[in-house]
Amino acid sequence: MEMESASMFWVGLDWGDKAHTLCAYQPATETYISFSVPHTPEGLREMADKLRALGDIGGIAVECSRNLVVQALLDGDFVVYVINPKLSSKWRKGTSVSGAKSDAGDALILAEGLWNHRRTLHPLQPQSAPMRELECLVNAQKDLIGRKTSLVQALKDLLKRYHPQLLAFFDDWTGPTAWEFLLAFPTPQALASASKGRLCAFLRRHHIGISPLWESRIASRLRALEWPSDPAREESDAWHAQSLVKMLLPLEKQLCLYREKIERMFPENEKAHLFRSLPGAGPKLAPRLCTIFSENLEQYDAADALRKLSGVAPVTKQSGGSRNVKIRRDCRKSWRDTLHLFAHFSKRKSVWARAYYQQCRERGNSNATALRKLAYKWLGIIFRMCKEKKTYDEKQYIEQLRIKNSPTYQFMLKNGYLNA
């Protein structure tokens, strides 16, 4: 088997916007074959023809998973290995201390690295069309959410600078009501001169009751003129703030369309029932969790690989008598964010999750560390659910904790969680 693998070609591909460079390495004969193709439909077809002409190919290493060149390789029935750029960078450093880079050199590093580390690498597994569509929608939605977050933060920073009294009117600036309030009263003068009736009319149009809190906010509108101001910049700042709002409003509409489309198609996913059974997942988080586990789990013997990929497993560095445990930076950060968010919401719906989180906090863990540890637990549970194709059962899990006499179960008994 080893001789057969050595007689195959192992290929590294360095992709680019205008051209792609490939290096094919045959270990048995120490043969290297390099060539480049343009990034055109004809070039991609030429690449596939040249690869087939080589004969048996063990695999092709590339530093991206979503790219037209990768799709061309998958369409050609080639085995593709997606290599983390940080991993290939370490391979490069293992062969040269200069750090020099070139397209041909990078392709060579990928080819040799794939051959040397093939036993620890997993080929890219094509997903079903519905799962690919769901993953694409979820990733696009997360990208738009990130853009929205940046715009909201920029808006709040701007209001702190020129219109702080308006900022105090709303605790949540991530929704259209607060943005439209700014359009109605963009400057301190506009807010201070507004009548109580006009402000109350705005609140009624947006279905906000006139509570004592809002009464005090309305009464405080005259303080808008008490803050220091720079008349020379105020109009420009107001224009800037209104521009940000006019970008946020259509962006929010698009996010609503994404949410509706995802919520419509998610129930048709073959794994939807598994993730909808998770406490605290809800219609927004369940699809995001599903995309994490969309890959072929058969390539993983245990959940530890996914824990490392998602960053919920920490990194331990030990040398001599020193031991340092810290956050895993080299991971899929979007996975980590999703799992931490799910862990946070699971505390509201799951008794054992709430108890485990509190147990971690009482041991001196920070909120972030406690959530990371809870996410670590949940990932193992979800991994087994997907492997066995079984929905989550809270009572059954707590019973397993009882049978194992786990510290979490003892904590639940001691603190009355099971009687709540």
N, C-alpha and C positions, 0 to 999 in steps of 0.2 A: 504493500500500500504506500509506503514511504517512497519507494523507487518510482511508483506510478505518479505520485504527486510531484516528485522532482523533475519528471520528464514533461510536465505541463508548463505552460507559460502563466506567469503571474504578473498582472498588469497594474501599473500605476497611471492615473490620469490627472493631470493638472489642467483644470478647466479655466477658461477666460471668456471675456466678453466678445473677443474677435476671433480667437483661435483656441484649440485644445491640443495639448501636447501629451503623448502617451509613451510609456516605456514598458516593453514586455521583457520579462526576465525568466529564463529557463535554468533552474539551479543545476540540473544534471550535467549540462554542457557549458555552464557559465556564459550563456549567450544573452546578449542584450540587443533588442531591436527598438529603435526610437523613431517616431514619426509625428507629424502635426497635421491637423485638418482645420479648415476654416469653420467658423460658427455660422454655417448656412445649412439649409436642408440637404444640399448635395454633399456638404462636408460631413454631416452626421451619417449619411448613407455610406460614404467612402470609409469612415471610421469603422462601421460595422463590417464592411466587406474585408478590410485589412485584418481585422481581428479574427474573422472566420478563417482567413487564409493561413493564419499561424497554426491552426490545428486545435488541440485540446487546450482550453484555458481554465485554470483553476479558479480564478476570480479576478475582479477588477476593483481596485481601491480608489476612492474618490472622496474629497473633503466636503461633500454636500449630499443632501438626501432629496431635495426638491429642486430640480433643475431640468431643463430640456435635454441636456446631454445624458443625465441619469435615466430619463424616460426613454430615450433612444436605446440605451443599453438594455433596459428591462424589456422593451418591445422586441429586441433582438435575442431574448432568452439568455442573456449573459448573467452570471452570478456577480452581484454588486455588493461590495463591502463599503459602508460609510465610515470614514475615519474622522475622529474628532481632530480639528486642526491643532489643538494643544498636544495631542498624542503624537501626531506626525512631526510637530516641532521638536519633541523630545527625541524622536528617532533621528532627526537631522543633527541634533546636538551630539548624539551618540556616534556619529560618523565624522563630524568635523567641529572644531572649536571656533572656526572663523565666523560661523553664522551666515555664510554667503548663500544667496538664494538665486535660483533661475528656474524657468519653467521645466527644462529638461531635467535639472537636478532634483526638483521636487517630485516629478513623475518617477524618477529612479528610486528616490527614498520611499515613496509609497509602494512601489513594486517589491522592493526588497523587504520592507517592513511587513507587508502582507504575507510574504512567504515565511518570514521568521516568526511571526506572531499569529499565524492563521488559526492555531488551536484555541486561542483565547478570544477570537473575533467571531462575530455572527453576521451572516449575509443579510442584506435587506430583503424583507419578506413583503411582497406586494399585498396590499390590503384590498378588500372588496370595494367596489365602486361606491356604495352608500357610505362606507366608513371613510373613504378618502374625501368624499364631499362634505361629510360632517366635520372632519378634521380641518378641512380648508375653511369652512365657515367659522368654526370655533377660533382658529388662529387669526382669521381676519377680524373677528369681533374683539379678540384680546388686543390686537394692534390698535383698533379704533378706540378702545377703552383707554389704552395708554396715551393716545393723542388727546383724548378728552381730559384725562387727569392732568396732563401738562398745561393745557389751556386754562383749566380751572385754577391751577396753582398760579399761573401767570396773572390771571385776573385778580385773585386774592392779594397777590403781592402789589399789584398796581393800586388796588383800593386802599391798602394800608398806607400807601404813599400820598394819595391825594383826596380820598373820600372815606375815611375810617368809620364815620357814623353810619354810612350805608351798609358797610360790612357787618355791623352789629345787628342789623335787622333780621338776618337769617343765620341760623346755625349751620345749615347745609347749603353749600353753594354748588352742588353737583346737579341741581335740577332746574328746569326752565323757569319756574316761578321767580326764583331769585334773579335770574338773568333778565327776565322781562321787567322786573322791578328796577333794575339798573337802567334799562332803556327808557323807562318812564321818568326816572329822577337821576340823570347822569352826573350832575354836579352838586356840590354842597348847597349852592343857592337854590337849585331846583327842588331839593329835598326840604330845605328850611322854609321855603315859601309855599309849599304845598299845603292845602287845607286838610283838616282832619277828615272832612267828607270825601275828598278825593282819594286819600289814602285808604279809607274804609271801603270805598267803592272798588278799588283795585283788589283788596283782600277778598271781597265778596265774589268778584268775577273769578277768582282763583280758588274759591271754596275754602277760604280760611276764616274761621270764626274770630270774632273780636273778643279775645280772652284778656284777662288782666295783664298778661305778658305783652300782648300786642298793644294794649292801651298805654303801657309804659314806654314801649318802643315808639309809638306815634308821638307821645308827649316829648320824647327826647330828640325829635327831629331838629329843633332849633339849635341844638348843640353842634350841629354840622358846621355852623359858622364860627364856632369857638376854637376849632383846631387851626394850627398854623397852616398857611397856604402860600403857594407861589402862583400868583395870577398869570404870570408869563407862561407857565407850563400847564395850567389847569385845563384849558380847552383842548390842548393836544392829548393830555392824559385821558380826558373824557372820550375823545374820539378813539383813542387806543382801546379803552375799555369796551366801548360799543362795538368796535371791530372784532374783538375777541368773542363777545356775546353773539355776534352775527355769524361767526364760524361755529360756535357751540350749538346753536339752535338746529341747523340742518344736520350736524353731526349726531345730535341726539335722536333726530328722526331716523337716520340711517341705522343707528344702534337698535332702535325699536324694531325696525324691519328685520334686522339680523336675529334679534331675540325671537320674533314671531316665526321666522323660517326655521330656526333651530328647534323651537318647541314643537313645530308641526312635524318635522321629519324625524326627530329623535325617537318617538315611540315606535317607529317602524324598524329601528336598529335591533339586531338580534341580541344585543347585550343590554338593551335599555332597561329591561325589568330588573336586572341585577343592580344597576346603579340607582334606579328609582327607589329601591328598597333601603338604601343607606340613610340613616337618620341625619337630617340636616343638609342633605345634598340639594334637594329642591330642583325646580325646573332650570335654573341657571347653572348650578355646579355639576349636576349629574352628567350633562353632555361633555363638560370639560374633563371630568374624571374618566369618562368613557374613552376619550381620545388618548389618554395616557396608557390605557390598557388595550389599545387597538392593535398593538403589535402582536406577532405570533408568540404567545407565552411559552410554547413548547421548547423554545431555545433556552429558557431559563429553568434551572433545576430548583431554585428557591427564590424568595422575594428579595434576597440581599442585593442582587444585581440591579433591580429596579430601585431599591433604596439608595444605592450609590448613584445611579443615573439621575434620580430626582433630587438628590442632595439632602434627604432627610436622615441619611446615615452620616455621622460626623467623621472627620479624619483624625486618626490617632498617630502622633509622631512620638516615638520613644527611642531614646539613645542613652545608654548607660543608666544612670539613676533618674533621669528626667523623663517626664511623660506629659505630653501636651495634647489635649483634645480640643479641636476647633471646628468651625463650620466648614462644610465642603463647598469650595468655590467653583471647582470644575464640575458642573452639573447642568442639567436642563432646568434653567431657572424658572421657566414658565410652569413646569411640573411642580417645582418646589412651592411656588406661590399658590398654585391651585390646591395642593395638599394641605398647606398651612391654613388656607382659608376654609377648607372643608373641616379641618380639625377644630377650628374656632366655632363654626356653626354646629358641629356635632355635639358640642358640650350642652347645647340647649335641648337636644332631643334624646341623647343617650345617657343613661344613668351612670354606666361604668366609665364613659368618656369624661363626664363631668368630675367623677370621683378621681380618676387617674390624673387629670389635669391639676386638681386641687392637691393631690398627693405630691406631685412634682413641685408645686409652688411651695408647699410646706417644707420641702427638702432644701429650699433655697434657690430653686431654678427661676430664671427670669420668665416673663410671659412668652418670649420668643422661643426659649429653650423648651419650655413645657409644651408648647404647641408643636415644636419639631418632634419631640418624643412621642406625643400623641399621634402625629401623622405617621411616624415610624410604625406604631402599632396598627393603625388603620391600613397601611399599605400591605402589611402581611395578611390581614383579614381579607382585603379586597382581592389580593393575588390568589388566595385559596378559593374565594368565591368564583372567580373567573375560571380557575382550573377545573373546579368541580361543577361549574354551571349551576350554582345554588344561590338563592337570594339570601340576604342578611336576616338573621333572626336574633334579636336582642336577648330574649329569654334564654335561648340555647347557648349564646356566648357567655352570659352570666353564669349559667349552670356549669359550663366548662371551667370558668374561673373558680367556682366553688369546689369542683372535683379536684382541681390542681392545688386548692388552698393557696391561691396566689396572694401576694401582699395587697394587691388592689382589692380583692374580695374582702380581706380582713379589714382594710381601711373603710370599705363600704359598710360593713357590719358595725364597726366601731362608731362611725359617724352618722348612722341612721339613713344612709342612702337607700337601703332596700325597703325602708318603711315609708318612704316619701310617696 
